[in-house]
Amino acid sequence: MTTGGASARMAAAGAPPVHTLVMGVGNEDRGDDALGPLAARLLARAWGDAPPPGLRVVAWTGDPTGLLDVWTGVQRLVLIDAMVSGAAPGSCCRYAGDAPFVSAGATSSHGFGLAGALALARALGRAPPSVEVWGIEGARFGAGEPLTPAVRAAVEALVARLQRELAAPATAAAEPERDPPQDPSRGPSRDPSRDPARS
């Protein structure tokens, strides 16, 4: 697993091509905003030294504007981030395609936010062909606060689900089904079948 700008340096150094990139995004010093990097670290630890071929896991704690350079060239991008939608803490939703995503980073800790980075990438034609975002509802984002217990449980459930779903050869991964666009002002409508806690 790589962290921050290390992924871009590896790509520039001629690392093996990456088909599927899993990125956990967030600020590890801001409560539930740490859930993305935590998920990435747990997923990488579960695979150890033998991740699926063509797959890389990155825990990203830097400026979201730098994400575009990291995911350039990948075919499938799987993102994990904290969201703020008014749902219960620990609620988990999967967003695909260009469905709106209410990133916690846009309102709390890392300013520009993942949603803004994705919008910029699409505008510049630098978004991967397949993009899916797993958002887990956070509750507290204060400096130095720990993860909410419900959020940590949701992270562990999502990691277990992704470990199963991504175990197939990455080069054979199909584009994820497209979720219907949602109105951010109303919060995401959650399909219980897609909640890792119910898997």
N, CA, C and O of each residue as an XYZ file, in Angstrom:
796
protein
N       0.837     -1.195      0.000
C       0.000      0.000      0.000
C       0.870      1.242      0.000
O       1.944      1.249      0.603
N       0.420      2.290     -0.668
C       1.149      3.552     -0.679
C       0.310      4.627     -0.010
O      -0.903      4.483      0.143
N       0.972      5.707      0.386
C       0.283      6.808      1.030
C       0.643      8.111      0.342
O       1.764      8.282     -0.137
N      -0.313      9.028      0.296
C      -0.065     10.360     -0.227
C       0.580     10.360     -1.586
O       0.165      9.614     -2.473
N       1.606     11.199     -1.766
C       2.258     11.350     -3.057
C       3.145     10.200     -3.447
O       3.701     10.206     -4.545
N       3.301      9.204     -2.584
C       4.165      8.075     -2.917
C       3.649      7.319     -4.127
O       4.442      6.781     -4.899
N       2.330      7.267     -4.309
C       1.766      6.546     -5.442
C       2.181      7.169     -6.759
O       2.532      6.459     -7.701
N       2.145      8.494     -6.833
C       2.534      9.163     -8.067
C       4.007      8.929     -8.370
O       4.379      8.764     -9.532
N       4.854      8.911     -7.338
C       6.274      8.663     -7.556
C       6.504      7.247     -8.052
O       7.368      7.024     -8.900
N       5.740      6.277     -7.535
C       5.888      4.897     -7.986
C       5.506      4.767     -9.454
O       6.186      4.089    -10.224
N       4.396      5.434     -9.842
C       3.965      5.355    -11.240
C       5.027      5.944    -12.148
O       5.306      5.407    -13.220
N       5.623      7.058    -11.714
C       6.634      7.700    -12.537
C       7.889      6.858    -12.638
O       8.630      6.970    -13.615
N       8.142      6.013    -11.644
C       9.335      5.187    -11.624
C       9.168      3.909    -12.438
O      10.090      3.095    -12.497
N       8.014      3.717    -13.063
C       7.814      2.549    -13.892
C       7.282      1.351    -13.146
O       7.625      0.216    -13.478
N       6.439      1.579    -12.131
C       5.832      0.481    -11.389
C       4.895     -0.291    -12.313
O       4.487      0.242    -13.345
N       4.537     -1.550    -11.968
C       3.621     -2.337    -12.796
C       2.316     -1.575    -13.027
O       1.862     -0.844    -12.148
N       1.710     -1.743    -14.212
C       0.476     -1.012    -14.509
C      -0.638     -1.358    -13.527
O      -0.764     -2.503    -13.094
N      -1.435     -0.366    -13.184
C      -2.532     -0.539    -12.240
C      -3.850     -0.451    -12.998
O      -4.123      0.548    -13.665
N      -4.657     -1.485    -12.898
C      -5.976     -1.479    -13.513
C      -7.001     -0.903    -12.550
O      -7.796     -0.041    -12.924
N      -6.983     -1.377    -11.311
C      -7.930     -0.953    -10.295
C      -7.196     -0.272     -9.156
O      -6.276     -0.841     -8.568
N      -7.607      0.946     -8.849
C      -7.005      1.701     -7.756
C      -8.061      1.925     -6.684
O      -9.130      2.474     -6.951
N      -7.747      1.494     -5.471
C      -8.623      1.712     -4.326
C      -7.992      2.800     -3.469
O      -6.851      2.666     -3.025
N      -8.733      3.874     -3.239
C      -8.197      5.004     -2.478
C      -9.112      5.342     -1.304
O     -10.308      5.574     -1.478
N      -8.531      5.365     -0.117
C      -9.238      5.847      1.063
C      -8.790      7.271      1.319
O      -7.608      7.513      1.562
N      -9.712      8.216      1.268
C      -9.379      9.646      1.312
C      -9.871     10.259      2.615
O     -10.986      9.975      3.053
N      -9.039     11.107      3.242
C      -9.501     11.801      4.438
C      -8.365     12.365      5.261
O      -7.193     12.227      4.910
N      -8.725     12.996      6.352
C      -7.782     13.601      7.284
C      -7.769     12.762      8.557
O      -8.777     12.683      9.259
N      -6.650     12.145      8.852
C      -6.580     11.215      9.975
C      -6.626     11.906     11.335
O      -6.733     11.235     12.361
N      -6.548     13.210     11.356
C      -6.579     13.947     12.622
C      -7.929     14.585     12.900
O      -8.060     15.356     13.851
N      -8.949     14.276     12.080
C     -10.250     14.924     12.216
C     -11.381     13.918     12.391
O     -12.259     13.809     11.536
N     -11.358     13.200     13.476
C     -12.468     12.317     13.813
C     -12.843     11.346     12.719
O     -11.997     10.608     12.213
N     -14.123     11.347     12.354
C     -14.625     10.378     11.375
C     -14.092     10.605      9.971
O     -14.268      9.748      9.105
N     -13.448     11.734      9.727
C     -12.843     11.958      8.412
C     -11.680     11.000      8.177
O     -11.197     10.876      7.051
N     -11.231     10.327      9.225
C     -10.137      9.363      9.107
C     -10.587      8.031      8.546
O      -9.759      7.147      8.323
N     -11.881      7.865      8.311
C     -12.374      6.545      7.920
C     -11.842      6.066      6.583
O     -11.635      4.867      6.396
N     -11.615      6.984      5.646
C     -11.114      6.576      4.333
C      -9.725      5.965      4.412
O      -9.532      4.834      3.966
N      -8.734      6.694      4.978
C      -7.401      6.106      5.130
C      -7.407      4.835      5.980
O      -6.665      3.894      5.697
N      -8.242      4.808      7.019
C      -8.314      3.598      7.844
C      -8.777      2.408      7.018
O      -8.206      1.322      7.118
N      -9.813      2.608      6.199
C     -10.307      1.518      5.353
C      -9.217      1.025      4.410
O      -9.062     -0.180      4.211
N      -8.461      1.956      3.827
C      -7.388      1.566      2.912
C      -6.330      0.746      3.638
O      -5.852     -0.258      3.110
N      -5.966      1.161      4.827
C      -4.929      0.437      5.574
C      -5.410     -0.954      5.976
O      -4.649     -1.918      5.906
N      -6.673     -1.061      6.397
C      -7.212     -2.368      6.767
C      -7.296     -3.297      5.559
O      -7.020     -4.492      5.665
N      -7.676     -2.743      4.424
C      -7.771     -3.560      3.216
C      -6.394     -4.047      2.795
O      -6.223     -5.216      2.450
N      -5.410     -3.150      2.822
C      -4.050     -3.543      2.455
C      -3.508     -4.581      3.423
O      -2.821     -5.516      3.011
N      -3.809     -4.427      4.697
C      -3.330     -5.388      5.703
C      -3.962     -6.759      5.488
O      -3.314     -7.786      5.691
N      -5.237     -6.772      5.073
C      -5.921     -8.044      4.849
C      -5.276     -8.836      3.720
O      -5.193    -10.063      3.784
N      -4.814     -8.127      2.677
C      -4.175     -8.799      1.544
C      -2.690     -9.060      1.781
O      -2.109     -9.943      1.151
N      -2.078     -8.305      2.677
C      -0.662     -8.491      2.940
C       0.181     -8.221      1.711
O       0.015     -7.203      1.039
N       1.082     -9.137      1.427
C       1.979     -8.978      0.283
C       1.420     -9.572     -1.002
O       2.122     -9.640     -2.011
N       0.156    -10.003     -0.975
C      -0.414    -10.659     -2.160
C      -1.758    -10.052     -2.544
O      -2.773    -10.748     -2.507
N      -1.793     -8.754     -2.917
C      -3.054     -8.167     -3.381
C      -3.437     -8.748     -4.735
O      -2.581     -9.312     -5.417
N      -4.693     -8.629     -5.143
C      -5.085     -9.112     -6.466
C      -4.226     -8.463     -7.548
O      -3.854     -7.297     -7.418
N      -3.906     -9.196     -8.612
C      -3.087     -8.625     -9.692
C      -3.722     -7.377    -10.293
O      -4.933     -7.320    -10.506
N      -2.893     -6.391    -10.558
C      -3.376     -5.180    -11.190
C      -4.098     -4.226    -10.263
O      -4.705     -3.259    -10.723
N      -4.044     -4.480     -8.957
C      -4.759     -3.645     -8.002
C      -3.782     -2.981     -7.042
O      -2.823     -3.607     -6.589
N      -4.028     -1.720     -6.736
C      -3.223     -1.003     -5.749
C      -4.137     -0.306     -4.766
O      -5.211      0.170     -5.134
N      -3.709     -0.246     -3.505
C      -4.463      0.433     -2.455
C      -3.657      1.631     -1.977
O      -2.460      1.516     -1.713
N      -4.320      2.786     -1.868
C      -3.654      4.017     -1.435
C      -4.463      4.662     -0.314
O      -5.676      4.831     -0.437
N      -3.801      5.016      0.764
C      -4.403      5.838      1.813
C      -3.977      7.275      1.545
O      -2.804      7.619      1.691
N      -4.939      8.116      1.149
C      -4.610      9.482      0.747
C      -5.031     10.462      1.830
O      -6.212     10.570      2.158
N      -4.058     11.177      2.384
C      -4.339     12.157      3.430
C      -3.926     13.565      3.007
O      -3.959     14.491      3.818
N      -3.543     13.728      1.761
C      -3.076     15.022      1.285
C      -4.178     15.854      0.661
O      -5.365     15.594      0.857
N      -3.767     16.852     -0.091
C      -4.686     17.766     -0.768
C      -5.454     17.007     -1.856
O      -4.832     16.386     -2.717
N      -6.798     17.045     -1.835
C      -7.576     16.330     -2.844
C      -7.264     16.729     -4.276
O      -7.492     15.936     -5.190
N      -6.743     17.949     -4.506
C      -6.415     18.342     -5.872
C      -5.297     17.482     -6.449
O      -5.163     17.387     -7.669
N      -4.496     16.856     -5.595
C      -3.430     15.986     -6.070
C      -3.902     14.613     -6.505
O      -3.125     13.830     -7.052
N      -5.178     14.314     -6.264
C      -5.700     12.995     -6.603
C      -5.688     12.737     -8.102
O      -5.518     11.595     -8.531
N      -5.865     13.780     -8.901
C      -5.944     13.593    -10.348
C      -4.675     12.955    -10.889
O      -4.740     12.115    -11.787
N      -3.525     13.339    -10.357
C      -2.269     12.770    -10.832
C      -2.125     11.311    -10.418
O      -1.498     10.522    -11.125
N      -2.699     10.954     -9.286
C      -2.560      9.587     -8.782
C      -3.389      8.601     -9.585
O      -2.927      7.500     -9.885
N      -4.618      8.989     -9.939
C      -5.473      8.010    -10.625
C      -5.368      8.077    -12.147
O      -6.072      7.336    -12.834
N      -4.526      8.925    -12.688
C      -4.350      8.986    -14.135
C      -3.895      7.625    -14.673
O      -2.930      7.043    -14.177
N      -4.591      7.136    -15.678
C      -4.196      5.892    -16.333
C      -4.880      4.649    -15.813
O      -4.779      3.600    -16.448
N      -5.574      4.715    -14.680
C      -6.242      3.516    -14.176
C      -7.587      3.356    -14.878
O      -8.154      4.333    -15.367
N      -8.088      2.149    -14.928
C      -9.351      1.867    -15.598
C     -10.528      1.876    -14.627
O     -11.647      2.239    -14.989
N     -10.259      1.477    -13.409
C     -11.330      1.420    -12.403
C     -10.842      2.093    -11.129
O      -9.761      1.781    -10.630
N     -11.636      3.011    -10.607
C     -11.286      3.748     -9.404
C     -12.346      3.495     -8.345
O     -13.534      3.723     -8.574
N     -11.911      3.023     -7.190
C     -12.804      2.776     -6.062
C     -12.377      3.708     -4.925
O     -11.263      3.599     -4.412
N     -13.259      4.615     -4.541
C     -12.941      5.627     -3.541
C     -13.745      5.404     -2.266
O     -14.906      4.997     -2.314
N     -13.118      5.675     -1.131
C     -13.784      5.559      0.169
C     -13.586      6.873      0.902
O     -12.459      7.343      1.054
N     -14.689      7.470      1.361
C     -14.591      8.781      2.002
C     -15.736      8.943      2.993
O     -16.738      8.231      2.932
N     -15.564      9.894      3.906
C     -16.638     10.258      4.826
C     -17.644     11.140      4.095
O     -17.272     11.944      3.241
N     -18.913     10.983      4.437
C     -19.930     11.828      3.831
C     -20.763     12.483      4.930
O     -20.824     12.008      6.064
N     -21.399     13.584      4.554
C     -22.293     14.313      5.451
C     -23.596     14.543      4.700
O     -23.676     15.413      3.833
N     -24.613     13.760      5.037
C     -25.878     13.847      4.319
C     -27.078     13.944      5.243
O     -28.205     14.136      4.787
N     -26.838     13.811      6.542
C     -27.942     13.807      7.486
C     -28.415     12.422      7.855
O     -29.323     12.278      8.673
N     -27.811     11.384      7.263
C     -28.168     10.013      7.603
C     -27.560      9.637      8.951
O     -26.773     10.396      9.517
N     -27.925      8.474      9.458
C     -27.394      8.019     10.734
C     -25.903      7.719     10.604
O     -25.473      7.202      9.573
N     -25.103      8.033     11.628
C     -23.662      7.725     11.579
C     -23.429      6.245     11.277
O     -24.069      5.370     11.861
N     -22.514      5.986     10.368
C     -22.212      4.613      9.974
C     -23.001      4.141      8.771
O     -22.715      3.073      8.231
N     -24.000      4.922      8.332
C     -24.728      4.548      7.116
C     -23.758      4.524      5.946
O     -22.873      5.374      5.848
N     -23.922      3.564      5.072
C     -22.981      3.389      3.961
C     -23.737      3.375      2.642
O     -24.719      2.649      2.483
N     -23.273      4.182      1.701
C     -23.890      4.251      0.380
C     -22.823      4.116     -0.695
O     -21.684      4.553     -0.528
N     -23.216      3.506     -1.792
C     -22.331      3.379     -2.943
C     -22.845      4.293     -4.047
O     -24.020      4.245     -4.410
N     -21.963      5.117     -4.571
C     -22.289      6.030     -5.656
C     -21.476      5.612     -6.889
O     -20.297      5.279     -6.773
N     -22.094      5.631     -8.039
C     -21.381      5.271     -9.263
C     -21.613      6.335    -10.322
O     -22.550      7.129    -10.244
N     -20.731      6.327    -11.315
C     -20.870      7.280    -12.399
C     -20.773      8.707    -11.900
O     -19.860      9.050    -11.150
N     -21.725      9.544    -12.319
C     -21.692     10.950    -11.942
C     -22.756     11.291    -10.905
O     -23.179     12.443    -10.809
N     -23.194     10.296    -10.124
C     -24.178     10.574     -9.079
C     -23.587     11.527     -8.050
O     -22.412     11.401     -7.705
N     -24.382     12.488     -7.548
C     -23.869     13.449     -6.565
C     -23.384     12.755     -5.310
O     -23.953     11.751     -4.881
N     -22.335     13.292     -4.728
C     -21.772     12.726     -3.510
C     -21.485     13.856     -2.537
O     -20.784     14.808     -2.879
N     -22.029     13.756     -1.310
C     -21.872     14.799     -0.310
C     -20.654     14.472      0.549
O     -20.782     13.848      1.602
N     -19.485     14.889      0.102
C     -18.242     14.578      0.800
C     -18.087     15.419      2.051
O     -18.356     16.620      2.042
N     -17.647     14.774      3.137
C     -17.378     15.515      4.366
C     -16.264     16.520      4.148
O     -16.250     17.572      4.786
N     -15.332     16.216      3.261
C     -14.199     17.102      3.037
C     -14.587     18.451      2.485
O     -13.866     19.430      2.679
N     -15.713     18.521      1.801
C     -16.130     19.791      1.216
C     -16.675     20.753      2.265
O     -16.784     21.953      2.013
N     -17.022     20.225      3.452
C     -17.630     21.072      4.464
C     -16.839     21.128      5.760
O     -17.158     21.921      6.646
N     -15.798     20.287      5.882
C     -15.141     20.261      7.173
C     -13.639     20.330      7.092
O     -13.057     21.393      7.305
N     -12.998     19.221      6.788
C     -11.580     19.129      7.086
C     -10.634     19.367      5.932
O      -9.616     20.039      6.102
N     -10.948     18.821      4.730
C      -9.986     19.027      3.664
C     -10.553     19.865      2.530
O     -10.266     19.630      1.356
N     -11.374     20.858      2.911
C     -11.730     21.968      2.041
C     -12.331     21.622      0.692
O     -13.547     21.456      0.588
N     -11.514     21.508     -0.339
C     -11.964     21.267     -1.708
C     -12.769     19.989     -1.788
O     -13.811     19.965     -2.444
N     -12.323     18.933     -1.145
C     -13.100     17.712     -1.034
C     -13.001     16.778     -2.219
O     -12.621     17.175     -3.320
N     -13.353     15.526     -1.969
C     -13.311     14.495     -2.995
C     -14.302     14.781     -4.115
O     -13.986     14.607     -5.292
N     -15.502     15.220     -3.744
C     -16.503     15.513     -4.774
C     -16.001     16.580     -5.735
O     -16.226     16.486     -6.941
N     -15.327     17.587     -5.213
C     -14.775     18.631     -6.069
C     -13.676     18.109     -6.974
O     -13.576     18.507     -8.135
N     -12.838     17.204     -6.435
C     -11.769     16.619     -7.245
C     -12.340     15.787     -8.386
O     -11.822     15.819     -9.502
N     -13.405     15.042     -8.107
C     -14.036     14.237     -9.155
C     -14.667     15.132    -10.227
O     -14.558     14.853    -11.422
N     -15.320     16.196     -9.793
C     -15.938     17.116    -10.758
C     -14.879     17.759    -11.652
O     -15.081     17.906    -12.858
N     -13.758     18.138    -11.057
C     -12.672     18.736    -11.837
C     -12.096     17.724    -12.823
O     -11.819     18.064    -13.973
N     -11.918     16.487    -12.376
C     -11.374     15.452    -13.253
C     -12.290     15.208    -14.450
O     -11.814     15.034    -15.571
N     -13.586     15.196    -14.216
C     -14.524     14.990    -15.330
C     -14.489     16.165    -16.300
O     -14.542     15.982    -17.517
N     -14.401     17.365    -15.750
C     -14.362     18.552    -16.610
C     -13.118     18.579    -17.475
O     -13.149     19.074    -18.602
N     -12.006     18.039    -16.945
C     -10.740     18.035    -17.673
C     -10.531     16.762    -18.489
O      -9.506     16.609    -19.155
N     -11.496     15.852    -18.438
C     -11.348     14.591    -19.149
C     -10.314     13.674    -18.532
O      -9.699     12.874    -19.236
N     -10.107     13.777    -17.210
C      -9.084     12.984    -16.537
C      -9.675     12.010    -15.525
O      -8.959     11.500    -14.663
N     -10.951     11.754    -15.622
C     -11.573     10.774    -14.731
C     -11.421      9.375    -15.330
O     -11.552      9.222    -16.544
N     -11.152      8.361    -14.523
C     -11.064      6.991    -15.032
C     -12.384      6.552    -15.670
O     -13.428      7.117    -15.344
N     -12.371      5.568    -16.562
C     -13.598      5.107    -17.213
C     -14.655      4.621    -16.222
O     -15.850      4.822    -16.437
N     -14.213      3.985    -15.141
C     -15.140      3.455    -14.144
C     -14.794      4.049    -12.784
O     -13.670      3.908    -12.302
N     -15.766      4.712    -12.175
C     -15.563      5.339    -10.868
C     -16.701      4.945     -9.940
O     -17.869      5.044    -10.318
N     -16.380      4.505     -8.743
C     -17.396      4.265     -7.725
C     -16.895      4.837     -6.405
O     -15.710      4.748     -6.083
N     -17.801      5.417     -5.659
C     -17.472      6.021     -4.374
C     -18.286      5.340     -3.289
O     -19.509      5.243     -3.384
N     -17.600      4.871     -2.260
C     -18.260      4.355     -1.072
C     -18.199      5.444     -0.014
O     -17.117      5.813      0.443
N     -19.351      5.955      0.372
C     -19.423      6.992      1.389
C     -19.991      6.445      2.677
O     -21.024      5.775      2.669
N     -19.332      6.723      3.781
C     -19.819      6.325      5.108
C     -20.135      7.601      5.879
O     -19.303      8.503      5.979
N     -21.337      7.661      6.416
C     -21.768      8.855      7.134
C     -20.975      9.044      8.426
O     -20.910      8.155      9.275
N     -20.374     10.229      8.547
C     -19.642     10.563      9.752
C     -20.487     11.404     10.690
O     -21.542     11.910     10.307
N     -20.011     11.552     11.936
C     -20.752     12.322     12.928
C     -19.910     13.411     13.571
O     -20.428     14.479     13.899
N     -18.611     13.156     13.757
C     -17.770     14.148     14.422
C     -16.469     14.325     13.645
O     -15.839     13.359     13.214
N     -16.094     15.576     13.484
C     -14.938     15.896     12.651
C     -13.985     16.879     13.339
O     -13.209     17.568     12.678
N     -14.052     16.936     14.660
C     -13.180     17.836     15.396
C     -11.748     17.338     15.437
O     -11.493     16.137     15.355
N     -10.815     18.274     15.566
C      -9.397     17.914     15.632
C      -9.135     17.002     16.822
O      -9.514     17.309     17.952
N      -8.475     15.864     16.547
C      -8.086     14.946     17.600
C      -9.175     14.018     18.090
O      -8.921     13.187     18.962
N     -10.383     14.132     17.555
C     -11.467     13.255     18.008
C     -11.296     11.842     17.433
O     -10.778     11.681     16.327
N     -11.727     10.826     18.178
C     -11.660      9.453     17.663
C     -12.818      9.158     16.724
O     -13.768      9.935     16.629
N     -12.729      8.025     16.030
C     -13.831      7.607     15.177
C     -15.050      7.258     16.032
O     -14.924      6.698     17.122
N     -16.225      7.598     15.518
C     -17.466      7.160     16.133
C     -17.540      5.632     16.048
O     -17.226      5.070     14.999
N     -17.946      4.942     17.126
C     -18.013      3.472     17.078
C     -18.807      2.930     15.896
O     -18.400      1.949     15.273
N     -19.933      3.558     15.583
C     -20.739      3.087     14.448
C     -19.988      3.235     13.137
O     -20.152      2.420     12.229
N     -19.167      4.270     13.033
C     -18.383      4.489     11.818
C     -17.298      3.437     11.693
O     -17.080      2.898     10.608
N     -16.618      3.138     12.782
C     -15.574      2.109     12.723
C     -16.164      0.757     12.336
O     -15.568      0.022     11.549
N     -17.342      0.423     12.889
C     -17.989     -0.839     12.534
C     -18.336     -0.866     11.046
O     -18.183     -1.898     10.392
N     -18.801      0.262     10.509
C     -19.136      0.330      9.091
C     -17.893      0.192      8.224
O     -17.942     -0.436      7.166
N     -16.784      0.770      8.660
C     -15.516      0.639      7.931
C     -15.106     -0.824      7.853
O     -14.738     -1.313      6.785
N     -15.168     -1.515      8.972
C     -14.754     -2.928      8.993
C     -15.651     -3.777      8.107
O     -15.174     -4.689      7.432
N     -16.959     -3.481      8.106
C     -17.881     -4.226      7.251
C     -17.610     -3.951      5.778
O     -17.656     -4.864      4.952
N     -17.329     -2.698      5.450
C     -17.045     -2.352      4.056
C     -15.746     -2.985      3.586
O     -15.667     -3.469      2.457
N     -14.734     -2.989      4.434
C     -13.454     -3.611      4.069
C     -13.665     -5.092      3.759
O     -13.126     -5.603      2.777
N     -14.442     -5.779      4.587
C     -14.706     -7.194      4.339
C     -15.432     -7.386      3.015
O     -15.141     -8.331      2.281
N     -16.371     -6.503      2.703
C     -17.106     -6.614      1.443
C     -16.196     -6.363      0.252
O     -16.223     -7.118     -0.720
N     -15.390     -5.307      0.318
C     -14.500     -4.992     -0.800
C     -13.447     -6.077     -0.994
O     -13.053     -6.375     -2.122
N     -13.001     -6.654      0.093
C     -12.018     -7.733     -0.035
C     -12.593     -8.885     -0.846
O     -11.891     -9.496     -1.651
N     -13.877     -9.181     -0.632
C     -14.523    -10.239     -1.411
C     -14.726     -9.815     -2.861
O     -14.408    -10.563     -3.786
N     -15.260     -8.603     -3.055
C     -15.629     -8.172     -4.398
C     -14.422     -7.924     -5.300
O     -14.500     -8.110     -6.515
N     -13.318     -7.510     -4.710
C     -12.133     -7.187     -5.507
C     -11.158     -8.358     -5.617
O     -10.081     -8.220     -6.196
N     -11.534     -9.499     -5.068
C     -10.630    -10.655     -5.092
C     -10.485    -11.236     -6.484
O      -9.483    -11.888     -6.781
N     -11.491    -11.005     -7.363
C     -11.389    -11.487     -8.744
C     -10.292    -10.706     -9.451
O      -9.987     -9.580     -9.058
N      -9.688    -11.293    -10.502
C      -8.634    -10.577    -11.226
C      -9.077     -9.182    -11.630
O     -10.137     -9.012    -12.233
N      -8.265     -8.181    -11.299
C      -8.645     -6.793    -11.550
C      -8.859     -6.511    -13.024
O      -9.694     -5.680    -13.383
N      -8.108     -7.199    -13.890
C      -8.231     -6.938    -15.322
C      -9.571     -7.387    -15.868
O      -9.958     -7.002    -16.971
N     -10.294     -8.216    -15.085
C     -11.595     -8.697    -15.538
C     -12.733     -7.941    -14.879
O     -13.900     -8.268    -15.096
N     -12.411     -6.931    -14.075
C     -13.442     -6.209    -13.343
C     -14.372     -5.477    -14.313
O     -13.924     -4.782    -15.224
N     -15.658     -5.651    -14.094
C     -16.635     -4.983    -14.947
C     -16.950     -3.615    -14.381
O     -16.743     -3.359    -13.195
N     -17.446     -2.747    -15.227
C     -17.851     -1.427    -14.753
C     -19.002     -1.592    -13.777
O     -19.950     -2.319    -14.077
N     -18.955     -0.945    -12.619
C     -20.028     -1.110    -11.631
C     -21.342     -0.585    -12.168
O     -21.374      0.328    -12.993
N     -22.442     -1.184    -11.684
C     -23.745     -0.721    -12.142
C     -23.923      0.726    -11.743
O     -23.342      1.192    -10.763
N     -24.710      1.410    -12.491
C     -24.879      2.860    -12.324
C     -26.027      3.145    -11.373
O     -27.164      2.750    -11.632
N     -25.740      3.824    -10.282
C     -26.784      4.220     -9.351
C     -27.514      5.444     -9.890
O     -26.897      6.271    -10.560
N     -28.795      5.581     -9.621
C     -29.529      6.746    -10.110
C     -29.044      8.010     -9.429
O     -28.727      7.980     -8.240
N     -28.977      9.132    -10.156
C     -28.591     10.402     -9.543
C     -29.513     10.730     -8.378
O     -30.697     10.394     -8.390
N     -28.944     11.401     -7.358
C     -29.713     11.744     -6.186
C     -29.577     13.228     -5.906
O     -28.589     13.861     -6.280
N     -30.577     13.767     -5.246
C     -30.580     15.174     -4.883
C     -29.799     15.357     -3.594
O     -30.260     14.898     -2.548
N     -28.614     16.018     -3.615
C     -27.814     16.155     -2.403
C     -28.550     16.853     -1.282
O     -28.262     16.599     -0.113
N     -29.502     17.735     -1.603
C     -30.214     18.466     -0.563
C     -31.127     17.563      0.244
O     -31.533     17.902      1.355
N     -31.450     16.395     -0.333
C     -32.337     15.462      0.365
C     -31.567     14.327      1.005
O     -32.141     13.532      1.749
N     -30.258     14.238      0.726
C     -29.472     13.138      1.261
C     -29.654     11.915      0.402
O     -30.626     11.838     -0.350
N     -28.751     10.950      0.485
C     -28.853      9.763     -0.364
C     -29.968      8.835      0.068
O     -30.218      8.663      1.262
N     -30.638      8.238     -0.904
C     -31.595      7.194     -0.593
C     -30.825      5.891     -0.561
O     -30.179      5.523     -1.543
N     -30.886      5.203      0.541
C     -30.004      4.055      0.746
C     -30.711      2.762      0.399
O     -31.819      2.498      0.865
N     -30.070      1.975     -0.411
C     -30.549      0.645     -0.739
C     -29.983     -0.307      0.292
O     -28.768     -0.505      0.321
N     -30.826     -0.924      1.165
C     -30.280     -1.796      2.206
C     -29.435     -2.928      1.670
O     -28.544     -3.418      2.364
N     -29.699     -3.355      0.438
C     -28.913     -4.464     -0.111
C     -27.488     -4.092     -0.356
O     -26.633     -4.965     -0.507
N     -27.199     -2.755     -0.400
C     -25.833     -2.304     -0.667
C     -25.137     -1.841      0.594
O     -24.017     -1.334      0.533
N     -25.772     -2.004      1.721
C     -25.147     -1.618      2.982
C     -24.290     -2.767      3.452
O     -24.819     -3.841      3.738
N     -22.930     -2.578      3.549
C     -22.044     -3.679      3.955
C     -22.494     -4.340      5.235
O     -22.280     -5.539      5.414
N     -23.116     -3.590      6.136
C     -23.515     -4.173      7.411
C     -24.601     -5.215      7.242
O     -24.829     -6.044      8.124
N     -25.287     -5.164      6.071
C     -26.366     -6.120      5.813
C     -25.931     -7.243      4.880
O     -26.722     -8.125      4.545
N     -24.652     -7.203      4.457
C     -24.202     -8.227      3.516
C     -24.043     -9.553      4.236
O     -23.670    -10.551      3.618
